[in-house]
Every structure is written in C-alpha cells, then in structure tokens.
Amino acid sequence: MSNNNSTAPVQEFEYKAEMKQLLDLIVHSLYTHPEIYLRELISNASDALSKVRFNALTDQDILDKESELAVRITIDSKEMTFSIQDSGVGMTEEELIANLGTVAKSGTLSFMQSLKEQQKQLDGNLIGQFGVGFYSVFMVTEEVTVETRSARPDSQGYRWRSGGQGTYTIEKIDKADRGTTISFKLKEEHKEFAEEYRVEQIIKKYSNFVDFPIYLGEKQVNSVTALWQRSKGELKDEEVNEFYKFIANDYNDPLDYLPVSVEGMVTFKALLFLPQEAPPDMLYRQGELENHGPQLYVKKVLIQNECRDLLPEYLRFIAGVVDTEDLSLNVSREVVQSSPVMAKIRQILTGKILGWFETLAKEQPEKFKTFYKAFGPIIKIGLNTDFTNRDKLIELLRFESTKTAEGEYITLKEYSDRMGADQKEIYYHSGTSRGQLLAHPNLEYFQDMGIEVLLLSDPVDVFVIPSIHEYDKKPLKSIEKPDIDFSKQKPVKEGAEPLPENLLSPVLQLFRETLGEDIEDVIESHRLVNSPVTLVSGKDGLDSQMEKIMKMMQANMPSAKKILEINTSHPIIRNLSGMVIADAGNPLIRTVIRQLYEGALFLEGGLDSTTAFLSRMNELIEVATLSR
C-alpha cells in the first residue's frame, strides 16, 4: 500500500496498557456502525486542513504554501484497498506518538468500560467526542499505515504502522509534500467500503458540509457551502438539517434553527441550532463545558471549533456557526476572550436566542415543551448568573402544579393571573417526584382550600426558585415555611373540632418534653387536614429538599431542627389528650409521641435509623391487639 521509501530503521513502540484495553473495547464491543470510521477519518483530515489554513495566515515559511487544501480518497474494489490523503498540517514524530499512541482524553477508558458493563452500545455521537475516532478504522481492517509530514519547513516524513494489538512502529521516510495519508486493506466482511457508490453515500450522509473539497478519485463528492451566509428564505430545511448533523456530530435533526444577520456596531452572520435532547451529563458538567459553543469563523475561515466566549455558559448547548468580519484573521484565543467585538456579539446573540425561545413558546408550544424538558434545568442556572436577562429567563420558566396534569406546565404569569383575590403569596413545594409531593401532609390545607401550589421536582429548583423572591409583587414561598398566611380558614368538619386551649396546652407540653432537643418547637397546625403531625422548617431553616441536597454535597452537614406541627382535630391527637387527662405518666403516651415524630421524619427521608422505629411500631401493634 505504501512506497518502500524508508530512510531509517523501524522503531517499535508498545501501547500503554489502557490503550490496549481501549482498542479491544472499540473493535470488539462498542461500535455498531462500521461506516463511522470514514466520518472520523474525514473529520480528522478536515481538522488538519483547518489548522494549516489558519497557520498559513501568519507563517510565511509553511511547507507547500500554495498546495490545494483538499481531502482525496482512493479505493480499489478488486484489491479491497483504501487510502485517504489530506494536505493538512501533518504530524511530527512526537505528535504521532501523542495522537496515535495514547488515549486522547482522560476518563475515556473508564467511560467506555462502564458502557460495556451496562451492555450499552457506543453510538456514533460519542465516538469523536471522546477522542477515539481514528481507532474506529480497526473495525474494518487488520493493519493501518499512516504516512505524514508536518507543515514545518524543516520537517521530516514518518510512517506509522499498527495492527491495533499491542504495538505500533514508526520509521523515517522520504515524503516530499506535507499532510497525512492513511491507507489499509479492508477485511473481507467490509468489502462494501471499497465500492465507490457506497463511499460516496457515506460522505454525503456524514461529511457533505466539510469546509474543504473531498475528492473520490477525480470527482468532488461533497458540497462546500457556507449556509450561514444565505438569507432565511434561501435556506431549505433538508440541507440545514444535514449541516446541523455534520457540525454537531448528531444523528437527529435539530429541534429548530435560527438564522441571524446583524449589521451595525458589529457585523456578523450566524446559523444556530437547538438540539432535540441534552446529553445526559450536561447539567453536571456545567463547569467543564469549555469545549461547547458555536464555531467561530472570521471571513469564512474557522478560528475556533467550539468557541465558549460566544455565549454565556447556560446557553452553550446551542450548536452552530458565527461568522464575523470585525475580527482579524490572525486573532489569538486570548484576544478573542478580551475582545469588545466578541462581548458585543455575545450580548446580541444571547438576546436573539432568548427571543427565539419566547417565540417558540408563543407560536409552537409543543416544540417549546420538548425544548424545556431537555434544557429547562440548564436555563434555570442562568437566573443566578445572567442578571441582565434575568427577567426574560423568569418568563421562560415552566412548572407543574397541583392544578396541572402530569407533564403539563404553567408560567409564573399564568399562576399569578389565576390567584384568588385574597391570596397574597405564590406557593411552591419541593421534592423528588410529583407523586411524592402530592402525597405530602404539608399540601393538605392548600388542596382542601383549592389553592394552587407549584410542584418542584427538578433538583436545580431548590437553588434557583427561592432566589426569585417575588413575581408580580407577590412573594414566592415554600409551603414548608412556618409563617404561611392561613387567614383563609378551612371549614371545620363535623366531629373533627380542634382541641380547646385548656386540653391542647398539656398535650403540646408533653410533646416538647418528650422530643426535647430534637425539635425547635411543637405548635398547633393550620395546614393539616387528614394527617396527625408534620414537620416544617424552622424560622431560619432550609426546606427539607434543599437540606437533603446540601447533605448529599456535604456529608457531615448537621440536620437543622424542625418545627413539629400537630393536627389538634385528628383522632390520634384527641385520644392522646384523653390519655394525658387520665394519666400523664403513662409511658405509652411518650411512645406514641416519639413514633409520630419519627414517622414524620421518615416521610421527609430524614430518619437515620429505622430499627428503633420498627421496634416501637411492633410495641404499639402489640398494645392495640391486646386491647381487643
């Protein structure tokens, strides 16, 4: 496959242990789409061409400065051979070892092993993302040869060869031109990739919008076009969708796209995309999203593949291209970060994107719902980081409530508009799921009185929603707070009158004595209807969901003391009152009090030990069965 033009002895290198494991996983366990190898090789070639084009802007001594920037593929269907050549930046010996001899990104091997353990396939969207694209070639061949020469004028040619097992070799060769050629013979079961029609089909599927011509033999098979330079009326959904798949490395069509054209203080064009779904770990990688954001072009020349300075962090799930003429072609990353032009582009893009979301909400509510389910948690983070657009972000928020069906949302404005005239606060309840929230005793008063409560089951909510403080001059308040306005009295049900003060006082006192330092206070409840007791936050305490999440983050965090509220019209509390009158020293009274308290703790997920709780429950069952 390659000329016998070696000029030095062959050096053999051994793959590191983790590299061997990685190759084994790739070839034998994870890939389901062998055709992906071609997309990955073309993507690597395109990156090499982009780098040499960028370097040529400032480096006059670059090798083969006038060479055409292109990808050339040669196949032989009879011999089943395949080669792909680029005139890109090439590699030095050190770069060969770094790029082809080691795992590209830390954590890649453990990630792939976990996929295998879960018996999941590695789909095409993850391959390039984890820096293992080149190695996908070993799915379709037994041995690969890479011949390369760096674009540096004093560079030397090298040949890298490996069978994807334990070792690879590197030797010096005579190579006149810069760039890289990858060649191999296809396995019998993958001979389809030596057929021109099949290769052309794959190129059009995955790589049609590579920014350089791709030649298959003498024929150019891709469409090199700057879609973002076209007006909205000239764009066709089909080609826009294909362009998105190419730049975002996604199999799915985008949920929606937004063309942007701005002239004025700054001039730029953009084509932005909203993905159908968020990566499962995106919310937890917010601080690591350095490699997310649209591509930055200057005069159609790629400057940064994923430019994190174009958008605030909470919007970096937006894919696309931004092209401006207001930056110089040789701009450095440091200049990009500090440029007033970039700051202005970022400001305008953020406003355009938030306006885009507002339009979707009004004109395409189902599409907005799909977007919000995928990216709502990330959008919420912007409330505490983007204070300029805080009001716009608040209007985008959506919530389930006690008056919506599961999966249906309302806005804060809709909640505010349908509040009763005597309701002064917007109420919310935080927990892990809708079912758990609706079953909670603290909701009983609000359900009984027909007062709507927002149901917050997104973990982000407990950090974000309290920071809003008020909407439409109405305070947002957790229903766990002790200072809820219960002035709207619930009707007293027959046979369920609350204890009079003279009977209630000794019961409260016995509760306080029994529970001691475990609680902040014991008080009569106005929020309970069907349950005997409940726990609510102390005067300065966190609500239970916030405390639970904080404890997950900080294991040694002590539990805050809660207030125990008792329902003085509940039969259990009325019966306890009778027992106190009969014999306040009866040990069964304190057993019941402790069991009621720990039952409330159990409901909150705050009961550390269930052994005593279960033992006490058995004791009470024994007493109950004896009394019969």
C-alpha positions in Angstrom: 0.0 0.0 0.0 2.9 2.4 0.6 6.1 3.1 -1.2 9.2 1.4 0.1 10.8 4.8 0.8 12.1 4.2 4.3 15.3 6.1 5.2 15.9 4.7 8.8 15.5 1.6 10.9 12.0 0.8 12.1 11.3 1.6 15.8 8.7 -0.4 17.6 6.7 1.1 20.4 4.3 -0.7 22.8 0.9 0.7 23.5 0.2 1.7 27.1 -2.0 -0.8 29.0 -5.0 1.4 28.9 -4.6 1.9 25.2 -4.6 -1.9 24.6 -7.9 -2.2 26.6 -9.4 0.8 24.7 -8.6 -0.7 21.3 -10.1 -4.1 22.3 -13.3 -2.4 23.5 -13.6 -0.3 20.3 -13.0 -3.2 17.9 -14.9 -5.9 19.7 -17.5 -4.4 21.9 -18.8 -1.0 21.3 -19.2 0.0 17.6 -22.5 -0.7 15.9 -21.9 1.4 12.7 -18.7 0.4 10.9 -19.3 3.2 8.4 -18.5 5.7 11.1 -14.8 5.0 10.5 -15.0 7.1 7.3 -16.7 10.0 9.0 -14.0 10.0 11.7 -11.1 9.9 9.2 -12.6 12.7 7.1 -13.2 14.7 10.3 -9.6 14.3 11.3 -8.4 15.3 7.8 -10.7 18.4 7.9 -9.2 19.4 11.3 -5.7 19.1 9.9 -6.6 21.3 6.9 -8.3 23.9 9.1 -5.1 24.1 11.2 -2.8 24.5 8.2 -5.1 27.2 6.7 -5.0 29.1 10.0 -1.3 28.7 10.4 -0.7 30.0 6.8 -2.2 33.3 7.8 0.7 34.2 9.9 3.5 31.8 8.9 5.1 32.6 5.6 7.5 29.6 5.8 4.9 26.9 5.8 5.7 23.9 3.6 3.8 23.7 0.3 2.1 27.1 1.0 0.3 27.0 -2.4 -0.9 23.4 -2.2 -4.7 22.9 -2.6 -6.5 22.3 0.7 -8.4 19.1 0.0 -9.2 15.5 1.0 -8.5 12.8 -1.5 -9.9 9.2 -1.3 -8.6 6.4 -3.4 -10.1 2.9 -3.4 -9.5 -0.3 -5.3 -12.5 -2.6 -5.3 -10.6 -5.6 -6.6 -7.7 -5.3 -4.1 -10.1 -4.0 -1.4 -7.6 -1.2 -0.6 -8.5 2.2 0.8 -6.5 5.4 1.3 -7.4 8.9 2.4 -5.0 11.8 1.9 -5.0 15.3 3.2 -2.8 18.3 2.6 -3.2 19.4 6.1 -0.9 20.3 9.0 0.7 16.8 9.2 2.5 15.4 12.3 5.9 15.3 13.7 7.2 12.0 15.4 6.3 13.4 18.8 2.8 14.2 17.6 2.4 10.8 16.0 3.1 9.2 19.4 0.9 11.6 21.2 -2.0 11.4 18.8 -2.0 7.7 17.8 -0.2 6.0 20.6 -2.1 7.2 23.7 -5.7 7.7 24.9 -6.8 11.1 23.6 -8.8 12.2 26.7 -8.6 11.3 30.3 -11.6 9.3 31.5 -12.3 7.8 28.1 -11.3 4.3 29.0 -13.4 4.2 32.2 -16.3 5.7 30.4 -16.2 3.1 27.7 -15.8 0.3 30.2 -18.9 1.5 32.1 -20.8 1.4 28.8 -19.7 -2.2 28.2 -20.7 -3.2 31.8 -24.1 -1.7 31.2 -24.3 -3.6 27.9 -24.8 -0.4 26.0 -23.5 0.4 22.6 -21.3 3.3 21.8 -23.3 5.3 19.3 -21.8 7.5 16.6 -22.5 10.6 18.6 -20.0 9.7 21.2 -17.1 8.5 19.2 -15.4 11.7 18.1 -16.5 13.4 21.4 -14.2 11.1 23.4 -11.2 11.4 21.1 -11.1 7.8 19.8 -12.3 8.4 16.2 -9.1 7.3 14.4 -9.1 3.9 16.1 -12.6 3.1 14.6 -10.6 2.2 11.5 -9.6 -1.1 13.2 -13.2 -2.3 12.8 -12.7 -2.6 9.1 -9.0 -3.6 8.7 -6.3 -5.6 10.3 -3.5 -3.1 9.8 -3.2 0.6 9.2 -0.4 2.6 7.7 -0.1 6.4 8.3 2.4 8.4 6.3 2.8 12.0 7.4 4.9 15.1 7.2 4.5 18.2 9.3 3.9 21.6 7.6 7.0 23.0 9.3 9.7 23.7 6.6 12.4 21.7 8.3 10.1 18.7 8.9 10.8 15.0 8.3 8.4 12.4 6.9 7.3 9.4 9.0 5.5 6.2 8.6 3.4 4.8 11.5 2.0 1.3 11.3 -0.1 -0.8 13.6 -2.3 -3.9 13.7 -4.2 -2.4 16.6 -2.9 -5.1 19.0 0.0 -4.5 21.5 2.5 -2.4 19.4 3.0 0.1 16.6 6.1 1.1 14.6 7.4 4.4 13.4 10.1 4.9 10.8 11.5 7.9 8.9 10.6 8.1 5.2 11.2 10.3 2.2 8.0 12.3 1.8 8.0 15.4 -0.4 4.7 17.0 0.4 3.1 18.0 3.7 0.0 16.3 5.1 -1.1 12.8 6.0 -2.1 9.7 4.1 -3.9 6.8 5.9 -4.0 3.5 4.0 -5.2 0.0 4.7 -6.7 -3.2 3.2 -10.3 -3.9 4.1 -11.5 -7.0 5.9 -13.5 -9.3 3.7 -16.7 -8.6 5.6 -16.3 -4.9 5.0 -15.5 -5.0 1.2 -18.6 -2.7 0.6 -16.3 0.2 1.6 -14.2 -0.4 -1.5 -17.2 0.4 -3.7 -17.4 4.0 -5.0 -21.2 4.3 -4.7 -21.0 3.2 -1.0 -18.2 5.5 -0.1 -19.9 8.5 -1.8 -23.1 7.6 0.0 -21.4 7.8 3.4 -19.6 11.0 2.6 -22.9 12.7 1.6 -24.5 11.3 4.8 -21.9 12.5 7.3 -19.4 14.8 5.7 -21.3 16.8 3.0 -20.5 20.1 4.6 -16.8 19.6 5.3 -15.2 23.0 4.6 -12.8 21.5 2.0 -13.4 19.6 -1.2 -13.4 15.8 -0.8 -12.4 14.0 -4.0 -13.3 10.4 -4.6 -10.9 9.6 -7.5 -11.2 12.7 -9.7 -14.7 13.6 -8.6 -15.6 16.0 -5.9 -18.5 14.5 -3.9 -19.2 17.0 -1.1 -21.0 20.3 -1.2 -18.7 23.0 0.3 -21.1 25.8 1.1 -21.4 28.5 3.8 -25.1 28.1 4.6 -24.9 30.8 7.2 -24.2 33.4 4.5 -27.6 32.8 2.9 -30.8 34.6 3.8 -33.5 32.8 5.7 -35.6 32.5 2.5 -32.8 30.7 0.7 -32.4 28.0 3.3 -34.0 24.6 2.8 -34.9 22.5 5.9 -33.3 19.4 4.5 -29.9 20.9 3.8 -29.9 22.8 7.1 -30.7 19.6 9.0 -27.8 17.8 7.3 -25.5 20.8 8.0 -26.5 20.6 11.7 -25.8 16.8 11.8 -22.3 17.5 10.4 -21.3 20.3 12.8 -23.0 18.9 15.9 -22.0 15.2 15.3 -25.6 14.3 15.9 -27.8 11.6 14.2 -31.0 13.5 14.9 -32.4 16.5 13.1 -32.3 19.7 15.2 -35.4 20.7 17.1 -35.3 24.1 15.5 -32.8 26.6 13.9 -32.3 30.3 13.9 -30.5 32.3 11.1 -29.1 35.6 12.4 -27.8 38.6 10.3 -26.6 41.7 12.2 -25.2 44.9 10.8 -24.4 48.0 12.8 -21.9 48.4 15.7 -20.8 44.8 14.9 -21.4 42.9 11.7 -21.9 39.1 11.8 -24.0 36.3 10.5 -24.9 33.1 12.4 -26.8 29.9 12.0 -27.8 28.5 15.3 -29.4 25.1 16.2 -31.4 23.8 19.1 -30.7 20.0 19.7 -33.6 17.6 20.2 -32.2 16.5 23.6 -29.5 17.3 26.1 -26.5 15.0 26.8 -27.4 13.1 30.0 -24.5 14.6 32.0 -24.6 18.2 30.6 -26.2 19.7 33.8 -23.4 18.2 35.9 -20.6 19.3 33.5 -21.6 23.0 33.5 -18.2 24.0 35.0 -16.4 21.8 32.4 -18.1 23.0 29.2 -15.0 24.6 27.9 -15.4 22.7 24.7 -19.0 23.7 24.0 -20.4 26.6 22.0 -20.8 27.5 18.3 -18.0 27.5 15.9 -16.3 30.9 15.3 -15.4 31.9 11.8 -13.7 35.1 10.5 -14.4 35.8 6.8 -15.4 32.1 6.4 -12.2 30.9 8.0 -12.6 28.7 11.0 -10.9 30.3 14.1 -12.3 28.2 16.9 -14.1 24.9 16.6 -16.2 25.4 19.8 -15.9 28.9 21.0 -17.0 29.2 24.6 -16.8 33.0 24.5 -19.7 33.4 22.1 -22.4 32.5 24.6 -23.0 32.5 28.4 -22.4 29.1 30.0 -26.1 28.3 30.4 -26.6 28.6 26.6 -23.6 26.6 25.4 -25.8 23.7 24.4 -26.7 25.8 21.3 -24.7 24.5 18.3 -24.0 26.4 15.1 -21.7 28.8 13.3 -21.0 32.5 13.9 -19.0 34.4 11.2 -17.8 38.0 11.6 -15.6 40.3 9.6 -14.9 42.5 12.6 -12.0 40.4 13.9 -8.7 39.9 12.2 -7.9 36.6 10.7 -4.8 36.0 12.9 -6.8 36.7 16.1 -5.5 34.6 19.1 -7.6 32.8 21.7 -6.6 35.4 24.3 -7.7 38.3 22.1 -11.0 36.6 21.4 -11.6 36.3 25.2 -11.0 40.0 25.8 -12.3 41.5 22.6 -15.1 44.1 22.8 -16.3 42.9 19.5 -16.8 39.4 21.0 -18.5 40.9 24.0 -21.0 42.7 21.8 -21.6 39.6 19.6 -22.2 37.6 22.8 -24.7 40.2 24.1 -26.6 40.3 20.8 -26.6 36.5 20.3 -27.9 36.0 23.9 -30.8 38.4 23.3 -31.6 36.8 19.9 -31.6 33.3 21.4 -33.9 34.2 24.4 -36.2 36.0 21.9 -36.2 32.8 19.8 -37.3 30.7 22.9 -40.1 33.2 23.6 -41.3 32.9 20.0 -41.3 29.2 20.2 -43.3 29.3 23.5 -46.0 31.5 21.9 -46.1 30.1 18.3 -45.0 26.4 18.7 -45.8 25.4 22.3 -45.3 21.7 21.8 -41.9 22.3 20.3 -41.1 24.6 23.3 -42.3 21.9 25.7 -39.8 19.5 24.1 -37.1 22.0 24.4 -37.9 22.9 28.0 -38.0 19.2 29.1 -34.5 18.8 27.7 -32.9 22.1 28.6 -35.0 23.7 31.3 -32.7 22.8 34.2 -29.7 24.4 32.3 -31.8 27.5 31.5 -32.6 27.9 35.2 -28.9 28.2 36.1 -28.9 31.4 34.0 -31.1 33.1 36.6 -28.2 33.2 39.1 -25.5 34.1 36.5 -27.1 36.3 33.9 -28.6 39.2 35.7 -29.0 41.3 32.6 -31.5 38.8 31.2 -33.0 37.6 34.5 -36.5 38.9 33.8 -36.6 37.2 30.4 -35.4 34.0 31.9 -38.1 34.1 34.6 -40.8 34.4 31.9 -39.4 31.3 30.3 -39.7 29.2 33.4 -42.4 26.5 33.4 -43.8 24.5 36.3 -46.1 21.6 37.1 -48.6 22.5 39.8 -51.4 20.9 41.8 -53.8 22.1 39.1 -51.9 20.8 36.0 -51.8 17.3 34.6 -48.6 15.4 34.8 -46.2 16.7 32.1 -48.2 19.9 31.6 -46.7 23.3 32.6 -47.7 26.8 33.6 -45.8 30.0 33.8 -45.5 32.3 36.8 -47.7 34.8 35.0 -50.4 32.2 34.5 -50.2 31.3 38.2 -50.4 34.9 39.2 -53.3 35.7 36.9 -55.5 32.9 38.4 -54.7 33.5 42.1 -57.7 34.3 44.3 -58.1 37.9 45.3 -57.3 37.1 49.0 -54.1 35.1 48.1 -51.0 37.3 48.6 -48.2 34.7 48.0 -47.1 32.3 45.3 -46.7 28.9 46.9 -44.3 26.1 45.9 -43.4 22.6 47.2 -40.0 20.9 46.6 -39.4 17.2 46.4 -38.2 14.3 44.4 -41.3 13.4 42.3 -44.8 14.6 41.6 -46.3 11.6 43.3 -44.3 12.2 46.5 -45.2 15.9 46.5 -48.9 15.3 46.1 -48.9 12.8 48.9 -47.2 15.1 51.4 -49.2 16.2 54.5 -48.0 19.8 54.1 -50.1 20.1 51.0 -53.4 19.2 52.7 -54.5 22.7 53.6 -53.8 24.0 50.1 -55.6 21.1 48.4 -58.5 21.4 50.7 -58.9 25.2 50.1 -58.2 24.9 46.3 -55.0 27.0 46.5 -52.6 26.2 43.6 -49.1 25.1 44.6 -46.1 24.8 42.2 -44.6 21.4 42.3 -40.8 21.5 42.0 -39.1 18.1 41.4 -36.1 19.3 39.4 -33.0 19.2 41.7 -32.0 22.6 40.3 -35.2 24.2 41.6 -34.2 24.4 45.2 -31.1 26.5 44.4 -32.8 28.7 41.8 -36.5 29.4 42.6 -36.0 30.8 46.2 -33.7 33.4 44.6 -36.6 34.9 42.6 -38.1 36.1 45.9 -41.2 37.6 44.3 -43.1 37.8 41.0 -45.6 40.5 40.1 -45.1 41.9 43.6 -46.2 38.5 45.1 -43.6 36.7 47.3 -42.6 33.1 46.4 -42.9 31.0 49.5 -42.2 27.3 50.3 -45.2 25.7 51.9 -42.8 24.3 54.5 -42.2 27.7 55.9 -43.8 28.3 59.4 -45.1 31.8 58.5 -47.6 30.9 55.9 -50.7 33.0 55.7 -53.5 30.7 56.9 -56.0 33.5 57.4 -58.4 31.8 55.0 -59.9 29.4 57.5 -60.7 25.9 56.4 -64.2 24.7 57.2 -64.4 22.5 60.4 -65.7 19.0 59.6 -68.4 17.5 61.9 -66.8 15.5 64.6 -63.3 17.0 63.9 -63.3 20.1 66.1 -59.9 21.2 67.3 -59.0 20.7 71.0 -59.8 23.6 73.2 -56.9 25.6 74.6 -57.1 24.0 78.1 -56.8 20.5 76.7 -54.3 21.4 74.0 -51.7 23.1 76.3 -50.7 20.0 78.3 -50.5 17.8 75.1 -48.1 20.4 73.5 -46.1 20.5 76.7 -45.7 16.7 76.8 -44.7 16.7 73.1 -42.0 19.3 73.9 -40.7 17.4 76.9 -40.6 14.0 75.1 -38.8 15.3 72.0 -36.6 17.8 73.8 -33.6 19.0 71.7 -34.7 17.0 68.6 -37.1 19.8 67.6 -37.2 23.6 67.6 -40.8 23.7 68.8 -44.2 22.0 68.8 -47.2 24.0 67.7 -50.8 23.6 66.7 -51.1 23.1 62.9 -53.3 25.1 60.5 -52.1 23.3 57.4 -53.0 19.7 58.3 -56.4 18.2 57.3 -56.0 14.4 57.3 -52.6 13.7 58.9 -51.9 13.9 62.7 -48.4 15.6 62.5 -46.0 17.1 60.1 -42.5 18.7 60.1 -41.9 22.2 58.8 -38.8 24.3 58.5 -37.6 26.3 61.5 -37.8 30.0 61.4 -34.4 30.3 59.7 -34.1 26.8 58.4 -33.9 25.3 54.9 -36.8 23.4 53.5 -36.4 19.6 53.6 -35.5 19.1 49.9 -32.8 21.8 50.0 -31.4 20.3 53.1 -31.4 16.8 51.6 -29.4 18.0 48.5 -27.0 20.0 50.7 -26.3 16.9 52.7 -25.5 14.9 49.5 -23.0 17.6 48.7 -21.6 17.9 52.2 -21.9 14.6 54.1 -21.1 16.0 57.5 -23.6 18.7 57.4 -25.8 18.6 60.6 -29.6 18.4 60.3 -31.4 21.6 61.1 -34.0 21.5 63.8 -37.6 21.5 62.5 -40.9 22.6 64.0 -43.4 19.8 64.6 -47.0 20.8 63.9 -49.8 18.7 65.3 -53.4 18.5 64.0 -55.5 19.0 67.1 -58.7 17.8 65.3 -57.1 14.4 64.4 -58.4 11.4 66.3 -54.9 10.3 67.4 -54.2 13.7 69.0 -57.6 13.8 70.6 -57.1 10.3 72.0 -53.7 11.3 73.3 -55.3 14.3 75.1 -57.7 11.9 76.8 -54.8 9.6 77.9 -53.0 12.7 79.3 -56.1 13.6 81.3 -56.4 10.1 82.6 -52.7 9.5 83.4 -50.0 11.9 82.1 -47.3 9.5 83.3 -48.5 6.6 81.1 -45.3 5.6 79.2 -47.4 4.6 76.2 -48.1 8.3 75.6 -44.4 9.1 75.1 -44.0 6.0 72.9 -46.8 7.3 70.6 -45.3 10.8 70.5 -41.9 9.5 69.6 -43.4 7.3 66.9 -45.4 10.2 65.4 -42.3 12.4 65.2 -40.1 9.7 63.7 -42.9 8.8 61.2 -42.8 12.4 60.0 -39.0 12.2 59.8 -39.4 9.0 57.8 -41.7 10.8 55.3 -39.1 13.5 54.9 -36.3 11.0 54.2 -34.6 12.2 57.4 -34.9 9.1 59.6 -31.3 7.9 60.1 -32.1 4.6 61.9 -35.3 2.6 61.3 -34.5 -0.2 63.8 -36.0 1.7 66.8 -38.9 3.0 64.7 -39.8 -0.6 63.7 -39.4 -1.9 67.2 -41.7 0.8 68.6 -44.2 0.1 65.9 -44.4 -3.5 66.9 -44.8 -2.5 70.5 -47.8 -0.3 69.6 -49.3 -3.1 67.5 -49.0 -5.4 70.4 -50.8 -3.0 72.7 -53.5 -2.4 70.1 -54.1 -6.2 69.6 -54.2 -6.8 73.4 -56.8 -4.1 73.9 -59.1 -6.1 71.7 
